[in-house]
Amino acid sequence: MTNTRDLIIQLKEVREEKGLSITDIENLIAKNGDYPVSRTSISRVFAEGSEDKTFMYEETIKPIANAVLDVSDVEEGDAPETKGLKYFLQYKKAYISELEQKVEKLEAECVNEKVKYHERLETEREKFQKSIDFLKEQLAYKDKRMDEFMASVKDKDKQLAGLMDHILNCPYRKDDK
């Protein structure tokens, strides 16, 4: 008896045996502190032919089963099917708890991995920024050297023009005329 269909059939039988009303089931769910189930959902679970319908286990079936079957207490007077169902629901509850803990652990590991990844990215970003800053300094130095070179070329041009003018207009030069 491991599927929802069998569970709903068993819930209907136990409800009938105990003579529980929809209101009684609502009160038991609230007393257990389980996920709140609407009156309509409870009515749908106990409606004719509901065992062939689909219900969400955690939000609907589990709270109703906990309330109707009193899953936490397996009594000697319970029918063998009811005992088996209660043990099965206790196992399922424990298994769900275990899976939730694993999910929390995996989420924590994911957060740690994400933090490490961002730290590594930040380190690489800083390294690349240092490389970019170094290259900018190199370009600035190259530009400065180019400006100095151009200034010296202009200086040489002036000196050459001055020398050519001096040679051509020299008073001591003999005219070939």
C-alpha positions in Angstrom: 0.0 0.0 0.0 2.4 2.6 -1.2 0.5 4.8 -3.6 -1.8 7.7 -3.1 -4.8 5.8 -4.4 -4.6 3.2 -1.7 -3.9 5.9 0.9 -7.1 7.8 0.0 -9.1 4.5 0.1 -7.7 3.8 3.6 -8.4 7.4 4.7 -12.0 7.1 3.6 -12.3 3.8 5.6 -10.8 5.2 8.7 -12.8 8.4 8.5 -16.0 6.3 8.3 -14.9 4.1 11.2 -14.1 7.1 13.4 -17.1 9.1 12.2 -15.1 12.2 11.5 -16.7 15.2 9.8 -14.9 17.6 7.5 -14.8 20.1 10.4 -13.3 17.5 12.7 -10.6 16.8 10.2 -9.9 20.6 9.8 -9.6 20.9 13.6 -7.2 17.9 13.8 -5.0 19.3 11.0 -4.9 22.7 12.9 -4.1 20.9 16.2 -1.3 18.9 14.5 0.2 22.2 13.2 0.4 20.7 9.7 0.2 22.6 6.4 -3.3 24.2 6.3 -5.7 22.4 4.0 -8.9 24.1 2.8 -12.3 22.7 3.5 -12.8 22.3 -0.3 -9.6 20.2 -0.6 -10.6 18.0 2.3 -14.1 17.5 0.7 -12.5 16.7 -2.7 -10.2 14.0 -1.0 -13.2 12.3 0.6 -15.5 12.7 -2.4 -16.8 9.7 -4.4 -14.2 8.6 -6.9 -11.4 10.8 -5.5 -9.0 7.9 -5.3 -8.5 8.2 -9.1 -7.7 12.0 -9.0 -4.4 13.6 -8.4 -3.6 15.5 -5.2 -0.4 17.1 -4.0 1.1 14.9 -1.3 2.8 17.5 0.9 0.0 20.1 0.8 -3.1 17.9 0.9 -2.7 14.2 1.5 0.0 14.3 4.2 -1.8 16.7 6.6 -5.1 14.8 6.2 -3.4 11.5 6.7 -1.6 12.8 9.8 -4.9 14.0 11.2 -7.2 11.1 10.3 -4.7 8.2 10.9 -2.9 9.8 13.8 0.3 8.7 12.2 2.6 9.4 15.1 0.9 6.8 17.3 0.8 3.2 16.0 -1.6 1.4 18.4 -2.0 -2.3 19.0 -5.7 -2.1 18.2 -5.1 -0.7 14.7 -5.9 -3.0 11.8 -2.8 -4.5 10.0 -3.5 -2.3 7.0 -3.7 0.8 9.1 -0.5 -0.1 11.0 1.3 -0.6 7.7 0.0 2.6 6.4 1.1 4.5 9.5 4.6 2.9 9.3 4.7 3.8 5.7 3.7 7.4 6.3 6.2 7.7 9.2 8.9 6.4 6.8 7.9 8.8 4.1 7.9 11.7 6.6 11.4 10.8 7.8 12.6 10.3 4.2 11.2 13.8 3.2 13.0 15.3 6.2 16.2 13.6 5.2 15.9 14.9 1.6 15.2 18.4 2.9 18.4 18.3 5.0 20.3 17.2 1.9 18.8 20.0 -0.1 19.8 22.5 2.6 23.3 21.1 2.7 23.6 21.3 -1.1 22.3 24.8 -1.1 25.0 25.8 1.5 27.7 24.1 -0.6 26.4 26.0 -3.7 26.6 29.3 -1.8 30.2 28.4 -0.7 31.2 27.5 -4.3 29.6 30.7 -5.6 31.5 32.8 -3.0 34.8 31.1 -4.0 34.0 31.6 -7.7 33.3 35.3 -7.1 36.5 35.7 -5.0 38.5 34.0 -7.9 36.9 36.4 -10.4 37.7 39.4 -8.3 41.3 38.3 -8.0 41.6 37.8 -11.8 39.8 41.2 -12.3 42.4 42.9 -10.0 45.3 41.1 -11.9 43.9 42.3 -15.2 43.4 45.8 -13.9 47.1 45.9 -12.8 48.1 44.7 -16.3 46.0 47.4 -17.9 47.4 50.0 -15.6 51.0 48.9 -16.5 50.2 49.0 -20.2 48.7 52.5 -19.9 51.9 53.6 -18.1 54.0 52.0 -20.9 51.9 53.8 -23.6 52.2 57.2 -21.7 56.0 56.6 -21.5 56.1 55.8 -25.3 54.1 58.9 -26.1 56.4 61.0 -24.0 59.5 59.6 -25.7 57.8 60.2 -29.1 57.1 63.8 -28.2 60.7 64.2 -27.1 61.9 62.6 -30.4 59.7 64.9 -32.5 60.9 67.9 -30.5 64.6 66.9 -31.2 63.8 66.4 -34.9 62.3 69.9 -35.1 65.3 71.2 -33.2 67.7 69.5 -35.7 65.6 70.9 -38.6 66.0 74.4 -37.1 69.7 73.9 -36.6 70.1 72.6 -40.2 68.1 75.4 -41.6 70.2 77.9 -39.6 73.4 76.3 -40.8 72.3 76.3 -44.4 71.3 79.9 -44.1 74.6 80.7 -42.5 76.5 78.9 -45.3 74.5 80.5 -48.1 74.6 84.0 -46.6 78.0 84.0 -45.2 79.9 87.3 -45.7 83.2 85.6 -46.0 82.1 83.5 -48.8 83.4 84.3 -52.2 81.0 84.9 -54.8 81.7 82.9 -57.9 80.7 85.7 -60.0 
